[in-house]
């Protein structure tokens, strides 16, 4: 069974993100959240419980617009990773809970993509938390070999965002 605290946390994440609708389904339990109105009020539309379930494992963060028409920039983030030994790779992780953005605005190219060379102070993405846009730097010199998250995806504290082959 979803605990009330877990539902409250989901509602906070939805309020802080740019998504309009959220649907969670697991083992007969359905939770659908939708924003409406000017104030961005989040409502719990439907909860059906048939048996006890584990806490939320993954949050779907795709807006209807993103699902309908993925941009070329979003597809660039989904490039296939090179076959590289992951033990020797550096992980760039999220320093906070928030929404991952690969580019400074929807019309711009992503900061980095697979094959991009980065320095320690190269901005690789933005994580939005509580309406603040935080630039995340590479903190290592090397080459991006894999992008682990999608544009607009909610990320957790410490979640790996990129794999970098250090120089």
Secondary structure, DSSP 8 states (H G I E B T S, - for coil): ---HHHHHHHHHHHHHSS-SEEEEEETTEEEEEEEETTTTEEEEEEEE-SS---S--------HHHHH---HHHHHHT-------GGGEEEEE-SSSEEEESSSSTTS--S--TT-EE-TT-EEEEEEETTEEEEEE--S-EEEEEE-S-TT-EE-TT-EEEEEEE-
